[in-house]
Structures are given as C-alpha cells and as structure tokens.
Amino acid sequence: MAENAPFFDDLAQGPEGGAAYWLTASDGVRLRVGLWPKDDAKGTVFILPGRTECLEKYGRGAADLAARGFASLAVDWRGQGIADRLLKDRRIGHVEDFQDYQKDLDAVIALAEEKAMPKPWFLIGHSMGGAIGLRALVEGKPFQAAGFSAPMWGIGLTPVQKFMLRFVSPVLHLLGLQNRLAPGTKPETYMIWNGFTDNLLTSDREMFDYMTHQVVTRPELGLGGPSSHWVVEAIRENDWAFELDLPDVPALCFLGGDEQIVNTQAVKDLAMRWTSCELVTIPGARHEVPMESPATRALFYDRLAALFTESAR
C-alpha cells in the first residue's frame, strides 16, 4: 500500500479530492505522485512533467481535465519536487541514466492499478516529460493516446555545444566533475532569478505568478539547472529517439510559435516521421503551452480531450 505524502493543495489549485502518495521505484528511489480522481471519468490522464517541475504545477491542468471528464495524476520525477534528490547539492537536477525515468513511470503505473484509476489511460508529456512519454509508448506501456507540449525530442543546444559536451564529458568524469552544474545554468529556480519580463516560459503573467508562488512559498519544490551528466544523458536519449520506429498511437504535439527552449526543428522532424502524430503550432505561445493564455490553454485541453474521447471508442 502506498503511503500518504505531503500535498500542497492550496498551491496546486486542482479539483477537489486530490491526494499525494509516496512510491518507491525498483531501484529504491522514493517518488511522489498526486492523484485527482473523478467520478464517472472517461479515463485517466497521466501528466508527465518537465525538468524542474513539481506535481502541484499541474493542479490547474488537472482541473481543466476534470472539467472535460477525465481523472488525472502527476509525478515528481526522481531528482525534483520532493522526490529523492540524487546529489548532495539538491539544487542541481540529475539522473544517472535517462532510462531510469521509466522505472519511475513503472511505479506510477503500479499505483494507478492499485488505486483503480479509471481506464483507458492517456498521457500528456511536457518538455522532458515528452521524451519520457515517447519512450514509454515505444516500450508498449498501456496508453491509448498521447499529447505532447514542447517535447524534448531535441535538447536546445547548438551542434557545436553538443559536440563540446560529448568531447568534454569523459574528461569531466575523469576529474569527478560530471555532477557539477552544467555550464551556463544557475542553481536557483528559473522563475525566481529571471522574472516575468523576458521569460521564455509563458506570455501570461497570471500563470507565471502561479508557478512562481509555488516555489517561493515552498522552496523545497524548486530546482535549478541540470548537471553536465544530465545534459549528456538527454542528448543520448534524443539520439536514440531518431533511430527507432515510432509507435502507432494517436498523438497531438503542441509547439509554441515563440518556443526557445527545446530544439524546434528536431520536434518538427520527429513529428513529420510519426504518421499517427499531428503537429499543432500555436502562434505567440512560449515553452509552457499548458501554462499559456486562457485561449491557448482552452485550445490545448479541448484538442486533447477530443483526441482522448475519440481514441477511447
């Protein structure tokens, strides 16, 4: 039986009845999952957050899904939220192997079975969660349809930066520096040190303040930049994605017209290869499509609800 975990419902602003639980992945890492059940739900949406994010960030998204007839859940991946942090400096995002996130997802699926979360099951993967979600579909995890928001199917580095990281990575390991903060990143949470004016996340001030309030009120939810090792692992995951046959699963991929964090060309190239995936570009939207203007959020959840409802028939 999963044990109750802290759940900051006042920060999440999700639908009534939400609760959080501790889970343990197969390698012993402790995770946290938030569930938002719904009576007579059409199914359950697994929300797979991006790097740095906590499950409370998707409380409003859970409310949007509930309004459209779906139960939902979200996870604190290893190394973020109040799941186990993997480095002594808890401000640095880290993973030993990118495939370890699948161990996290396996534990979430087991909890969903234990709690009898209504089927069919669907997923929404944002940014890093989009990379995790793609591998989950390729590996045959039990999702009937999928939505992606600015998926990290290509990390936002220039070819020169990627080459340098590949070249430098063995040296960093030799020197024991691979777990240090990646060059050009900061240990503080992005919303705090950057502010709204020129942020790359959302054009909507109210949603920016919602996200910022969470990490200011509960600093333990925040996360800074990634380790150099995390970046190398992410590049390897992206390389793997472009060598595989894509799954025959109905999908929608949303990309903001003002996206500047993930590699937009890589996203477009993969979506073009994926015959069952439709790419939806939203003019004026930035990286956090589910945290954008009310009109953009309505479009995002309306399109996904229609896809999920149709695929459940």
N, C-alpha and C positions, 0 to 999 in steps of 0.2 A: 504493500500500500504506500502510495506517495504521501509524504508528509507536507503539511501546510507550510507555506513560505510567506515572507513579508510581501504585501501587495499594496501599492500606493494608489488606491482607487481615486483619491481626490486629485492626484496629478494626472491620472490616465483619462478621467472623464469618459469612461466607457459605459456600456449598457449595464443595467442592474444585474446583480448575481455573479459578477466576476470574482475569481479567486486565483491564487497562485500556489504552486507546489514545487517542492524540491525533487529533482530527479538525479540519478547517477548514471553517467554513461558507462559503457562496457569497460573503459579503461580507468574508471574511478573518479573522473572529473564530475564535480557537482554543478548542476544546471538549475535554472528556474524557468518555469512555464506558467503563463497566465491563460486561463480558460474563461471564455464568455459564452456559457450555454444559452440556448434559446428553445423554448417550447415549440414543437411542430416545425423545426428547422428544415429547410430544403437540403441541408448538408452542412459540412463544417469546412471552413477555410483556414488552412494553416498559413499564418503570416510569418514569413522568414525575413527578419530584419537585416539591415545592412551593418557594415562595420561601425562600431562605436555605439550602436543603438541599444536601448533597453525596451522591454516589452510594454512598459507604460506609454511609450511614444505612440503606440498603435491603438490606444484606448478609443480615440475618436474614430479611427478607421473601423474598429470593432462595432461601434455604434452605427456607422454607415452601413456596414454589412448586415447588422441585425435589422435595420430598417428595410432591408431588401430581402429578409427572410433567412439569413444564414447565421449559424453559430460560428465562433472563431476561436483561435488560440494564437499566442505569440510566445517566442522563446528568447531568453537571454543565452546567447551562444557562449561557449567557453571563452574566457578572457574578456568578457564585457558584462554590462549590467551588474547584478550582484551574484552572477555565477562565479565559479572559481576563476581568479586571475592567475595567469600562468608564469608571471615574472615577479621578482621581488619588488620592482617598481610597477605598481598596479596601474599607473597612468598609461603604460605602453601596451598597445594591442598586439597580441601574439598568438601564433598557433605553430605547433611543431610540424604538422603535415596537414595540408588543406583538406585531405580526405577525413581528418578527424571530425570535421563538422558533420559528416554523415553518421558518425557514432552518436552525436548529439541528436540528430534528427530521428535516428532509430529509437532512442529513448523517449522522444516526444511521441512518436507513433505508438509505442507501447503504452504510454499514459493515456492517449486518446482511446485506445482499445479498452483499457481498464475503466475509464470514465464513461464508456459507451457514447462517445461523441458521435452525433448522427452522421450517417453516410448518405450519399457519396462524399468523398473528401476531395478538396481542391487546394491549390497553393497559390500564394502571392509572394513573389520573391523580389525584394528591393535591393539594388546595388549588389553588395557581397552576397546577400540572400538569393539574388538571381543566379549567381554562379553555383551556389549550393543547391538551389532548386533544379537547375539544369541537370546536374549530376544525378540528383535523386530520380528524375524522370528517366534518364538513360539507364539507371540501375533497376528500374522497374518498381520503384516504391509506389504505393497504392493511391495515386492521384489521378482523377479523371479528366481534369483540365487545369490550366495554369495561366496565371497572369504575371507579368514582369514589369517592374518600374526601374528604368535606367539600369538594367542588369550589368553587372561587372563581367561581361564577356570579353572585355579588353580593359586592362588597367590603364589609367590615364597618364601614361608616360610616353615620352618620345622614344623612337627606336634607339637613339644614342644613349638615353638614360637606361633603357632596358639592357643594352649591351654592357654598359658600365657596371650595372648591378650584377649581371651574370659573371663578369670578369672579377669584380671585387669580392663577391660572395665567398669564394674559397679562402681568400685572404682574411676576411672578417672572421670566418670560422677558425682559422689557424690562430688568430690573435685573441679569440674568445670574445669578439665584439659583435657577433651576429644578432644578439638580442638587444642591442642598443637602439635608441630611437632612429628611425630612418632619416637620412639627410633631408633637410628642408621641411621637416614636420616639427610640431610643438607638442609638449607633454600635456598642455591644457586642452579642455574640450573646445571644439571649433566655435560654437555659438558665443562662448564667453570671451575668447580673445579676438574674434573677428568683428562681432556685432552685425547689425542688420544691413547697414547702408550698402556695402558692396559684397554681401554674402553670395555664395554660389548655390545655396540650398533651395530657397523659395523666394518668390516675389511678394508673398503675402505676409505682411507684418504681424498680423494676429497669430498666424500659425508659427511664425518664427519665435514669437514671445511664448507661446505654449510650449515649444520644445526647450527654450532657454529656461523657463520657470522650473521645469522638471529637474534639470541638472544643477540649478542654483539652490533649489530647496533641498535636494538630496544629492550632494556632491558624489556620493558613492556610486551613483548611476552613470556618471560621466566617464569619458575615456579620451585620451589624447591620440597622438599619431601612432602608426604601426612600427613594429621592429623591422629592421632590414630583412630579417629572415622571413617575416610575414609577407613582405613585398615579393621576395623571390618565390615563395610558395604560391602566391597569387598569380604570378607570371606563368609558372608551370601549369597551374590549373587552366589558365586561358589557352595555353599551347595545346593541352590535352583536348579541350573542347573543339578545337578546329581540326581535329584528326578523327572525329567519330561520326557515326551515322546518327542523325538526330531522331528522337522518338516520334512516333505517330500519335501525338497527344495534342488536342486542340489548345491553342495558346494565343494570347494577346501580349504584345510587347510595347510598352509606352516609353517614349523618349521625348524629353523636353527640347524645344527648339533652341533654348539657351543653355543646354547641357554643357558643362565644362569640367566634370569630374571623371566620368568614365570615358573610354575611347569610343566615340560615337560611330566611327567608321567600322570598327570591329563589331559593334552591336548590329549595325545595318547589314554587314556582310553575313553574319550568322543568321539573322532573321530571314535574309533572302534565300539562304540554303535550306531553311527549315520550312518545308512545304505546308505544314499544318499551323504555322505561326503567322499572325498578321501584325505588321509593324504600324503603330499609331504615333505619329509625331504631333506634338501639341505646341503650336507657336507661343513663344513668350514664357513657357514653363522652364523651370530650372531643374536641378537634380532630384529634388524631393517631390515627385509628381503627386503622391498621396497627401502631401502637406502644402499643396499649392492653393490657389484662389478657390473660392466656393464653386465656381463654374467648372474649373478643371477637376476638382475632387468629385463633383457630381458626374462628370463625363467618365472619369476613371471607374468609379464604382458601378455606374449604370451599365457600362460596356461589359465589365467583368461579371456582374450579376446575370446579364443576359447570356453570356457565354456559359457560365456555370449551370444555369437553369436549362439551357438547351442541351448541354452535354449530359445532363442527368436523366434525360428522357430515354 
